[in-house]
Amino acid sequence: MAAIDLRVRSKKRPCGLNHCSEKTVLLRMTKAATARWTTKCLALSVILMLGLSGQTSDSLAATSSESTSAAKASSKSQTSKAKASTSSSTKSQQAKSNQSSRKATATKTSTRTNKATKSAKPRQSLVKRDPTNRMSAGTRLGLRSALTDVALNSSAVLVVDQISGEVLLEKNPNSVLPIASITKLMTALVVAEAELPMDEKIAITQDDADLEKYSKSRLKVGTQLTRAQVMHLALMSSENRAAHALGRTYPGGMAAFVEAMNIKALQLGMKDSKFLEPTGLNAGNVSSPRDLVRLVEEAHQVSEIREFSTAKNLVVKVGGRSQQYMNSNALARGDRWELGLSKTGFIKEAGRCLVMQAEVEDRPVIMVMLDAQGKNQRLRDAERIRRWLIQQAENPKPSRGDRAAPQARLLEPAVSSAS
């Protein structure tokens, strides 16, 4: 059984092998023919491609050159456009900057103009008070240029020996000028001679604040001080509200007080003097150096005026707080001068004024200086006069006998009055 089976298997194997070989041969032949056909097709395609490549390369080269030139041209045009746009933008920026600078300049100019206009407003109000000119009365009259033994800035000066009445130095002594706060000497003199109680309380009211010219004051409305303190401030610090309060509280009121001032001036022989109010803010208060020598001599006899006018400072309570007031005369605040009386004055029409009673080389003298220009010129004039008096004392000159008599009568009042 086993041998038979083997034979049968051997018979079937050859048949299967022959059948497979035929199929294989056919497949191989088909593959070969396909390969040959594919090769021919590939060869033809290669030939065609090689034939076309020459024409394509030439066209590509031409195309590339054309594109290159076009690119160069476009780049040049873009560069020129960029330059043009840059220059135009630069010009526009410069124009804008010029416009902005012009606007800034115009703004600054307008600002300065506005400031000048604003600052000119108060000046216009001052001009209205003096329509003729902003200069002082002495300057308008040309008094400052008068020659004297001492170079002085003041328009009118008079220096007198208080004992003998001898005129030591003079410059326009009879010129009638506004005297500003020198007026307060007459105010204090009238109050002192009225023998009003000096410890009486006086209240500062709105009437004392509403003066005809603006003036700074630390005395608030409602402040209460004694009459002595009010007089002290009026003489030492030239406090306008204090001076007005002295006149307002005078028996009979302000009108009676001004009348008393002018009566006193006549009694002293002050024929060139006139008073309209007690502060000196009104330019209508006028006098001459010769008249003011008489006023200083008379006021020097009152102890309160001597003390108050030469004090260096005073502390008073205003509004519940202590306030210190200083002397308006820097010479009184120092130690170089021996002063028995001092009073300063200033308004635009009067210039800088100063009157003093002083001891110079053990010689009592009265100095009157009106209408100095500049804040410190009156002080410089006083120093020049003092040095000149010292030089005169060291090198005395022969006395002028022809002028002694009228000078002695200079300090004699027209009507004697007790102080």
QUIDARA-V146669 format. One record per backbone hydrogen bond with DSSP energy under -1.0 kcal/mol. NH is the residue of the N-H (numbers start at 0). CO is the residue of the C=O. E is the energy in kcal/mol with one decimal. If there is no record, write none. Layout:
NH,CO,E / NH,CO,E
This chain:
4,0,-1.8 / 5,1,-1.4 / 6,2,-1.8 / 7,3,-2.5 / 8,4,-1.9 / 9,5,-1.7 / 10,6,-2.2 / 11,7,-1.8 / 12,8,-1.4 / 15,11,-1.6 / 16,12,-1.7 / 17,13,-2.1 / 18,14,-1.9 / 19,15,-1.4 / 20,16,-1.5 / 21,17,-1.6 / 22,18,-1.3 / 23,19,-1.9 / 24,20,-2.3 / 25,21,-2.3 / 26,22,-2.4 / 27,23,-2.4 / 28,24,-2.4 / 29,25,-2.4 / 30,26,-2.4 / 31,27,-2.3 / 32,28,-2.5 / 33,29,-2.3 / 34,30,-2.2 / 35,31,-2.6 / 36,32,-2.5 / 37,33,-2.4 / 38,34,-2.3 / 39,35,-2.4 / 40,36,-2.4 / 41,37,-2.4 / 42,38,-2.4 / 43,39,-2.7 / 44,40,-2.6 / 45,41,-2.3 / 46,42,-2.5 / 47,43,-2.9 / 48,44,-2.5 / 49,45,-2.6 / 50,46,-2.3 / 51,47,-2.1 / 52,48,-1.6 / 55,51,-2.4 / 56,52,-2.4 / 57,53,-2.0 / 58,54,-2.4 / 59,55,-2.8 / 60,56,-2.7 / 61,57,-2.5 / 62,58,-2.7 / 63,59,-2.9 / 64,60,-2.7 / 65,61,-2.7 / 66,62,-2.7 / 67,63,-2.5 / 68,64,-2.8 / 69,65,-2.6 / 70,66,-2.5 / 71,67,-2.8 / 72,68,-2.9 / 73,69,-2.8 / 74,70,-2.7 / 75,71,-2.8 / 76,72,-2.8 / 77,73,-2.8 / 78,74,-2.8 / 79,75,-3.0 / 80,76,-2.7 / 81,77,-2.9 / 82,78,-3.0 / 83,79,-3.0 / 84,80,-3.1 / 85,81,-2.9 / 86,82,-3.2 / 87,83,-2.7 / 88,84,-2.8 / 89,85,-2.9 / 90,86,-2.9 / 91,87,-2.6 / 92,88,-2.7 / 93,89,-3.0 / 94,90,-2.8 / 95,91,-2.7 / 96,92,-3.1 / 97,93,-2.9 / 98,94,-2.6 / 99,95,-3.0 / 100,96,-3.0 / 101,97,-2.7 / 102,98,-2.8 / 103,99,-2.9 / 104,100,-2.9 / 105,101,-2.8 / 106,102,-2.8 / 107,103,-2.9 / 108,104,-2.9 / 109,105,-2.8 / 110,106,-2.7 / 111,107,-3.1 / 112,108,-2.7 / 113,109,-2.8 / 114,110,-2.9 / 115,111,-3.1 / 116,112,-2.6 / 117,113,-3.0 / 118,114,-3.3 / 119,115,-1.4 / 123,119,-2.3 / 124,120,-1.6 / 125,121,-1.8 / 126,122,-2.4 / 127,123,-1.9 / 129,125,-1.1 / 136,348,-2.4 / 139,135,-2.2 / 140,136,-1.8 / 142,137,-2.3 / 145,142,-1.5 / 154,369,-1.3 / 154,370,-1.1 / 155,369,-1.6 / 156,170,-2.7 / 157,367,-2.1 / 158,168,-3.0 / 159,365,-2.2 / 160,165,-2.9 / 161,363,-2.4 / 164,160,-2.2 / 167,158,-2.7 / 168,158,-1.6 / 170,156,-2.8 / 174,171,-1.3 / 176,286,-2.9 / 178,284,-2.0 / 181,178,-2.0 / 182,179,-1.8 / 183,180,-1.7 / 184,181,-1.7 / 186,182,-1.8 / 187,183,-2.6 / 188,184,-2.1 / 189,185,-2.4 / 190,186,-2.0 / 191,187,-2.6 / 192,188,-2.2 / 193,189,-1.2 / 194,191,-1.1 / 199,196,-1.0 / 201,224,-3.9 / 203,222,-2.8 / 209,205,-2.3 / 210,208,-2.0 / 219,217,-1.1 / 221,203,-3.4 / 222,219,-2.1 / 224,201,-2.4 / 226,199,-1.7 / 227,197,-2.6 / 229,225,-2.4 / 230,226,-2.6 / 231,227,-2.3 / 232,228,-2.4 / 233,229,-2.1 / 234,230,-2.3 / 235,231,-2.8 / 236,232,-1.2 / 238,232,-1.8 / 242,238,-2.0 / 243,239,-2.5 / 244,240,-2.2 / 245,241,-1.9 / 246,242,-1.6 / 247,243,-2.6 / 248,244,-2.0 / 249,246,-1.0 / 252,249,-2.9 / 256,252,-1.7 / 257,253,-2.6 / 258,254,-1.9 / 259,255,-1.9 / 260,256,-2.0 / 261,257,-1.9 / 262,258,-2.1 / 263,259,-2.2 / 264,260,-1.9 / 265,261,-1.8 / 266,262,-2.1 / 267,263,-1.7 / 268,265,-1.2 / 269,264,-2.8 / 270,268,-1.9 / 272,269,-1.3 / 273,285,-2.2 / 284,281,-1.8 / 285,273,-1.6 / 286,176,-2.2 / 289,172,-1.9 / 291,287,-2.5 / 292,288,-1.7 / 294,290,-1.7 / 295,291,-2.7 / 296,292,-2.2 / 297,293,-2.2 / 298,294,-2.9 / 299,295,-2.2 / 300,297,-1.2 / 301,298,-1.7 / 305,301,-2.0 / 306,302,-2.7 / 307,303,-3.1 / 308,304,-2.1 / 309,305,-1.0 / 313,324,-2.1 / 315,322,-2.5 / 317,320,-3.3 / 320,317,-1.1 / 322,315,-3.5 / 324,313,-3.3 / 326,311,-1.9 / 327,235,-2.5 / 332,328,-1.1 / 339,356,-3.3 / 340,356,-1.3 / 342,354,-1.9 / 344,352,-1.6 / 350,346,-2.1 / 351,371,-2.4 / 352,344,-3.0 / 353,368,-2.7 / 354,342,-2.3 / 355,366,-2.2 / 356,340,-2.0 / 357,364,-2.4 / 358,337,-2.2 / 359,362,-2.5 / 364,357,-3.0 / 365,159,-2.5 / 366,355,-2.7 / 367,157,-2.1 / 368,353,-2.6 / 369,155,-2.8 / 371,351,-2.4 / 379,375,-2.2 / 380,376,-2.6 / 381,377,-2.0 / 382,378,-2.1 / 383,379,-2.6 / 384,380,-2.6 / 385,381,-2.3 / 386,382,-2.5 / 387,383,-2.4 / 388,384,-2.7 / 389,385,-2.2 / 390,386,-2.3 / 391,387,-2.3 / 392,388,-2.2 / 393,389,-1.9 / 394,390,-2.2 / 400,398,-1.2 / 402,399,-1.6 / 406,402,-1.7 / 407,403,-2.0 / 408,404,-1.4 / 409,406,-1.1 / 414,266,-2.9
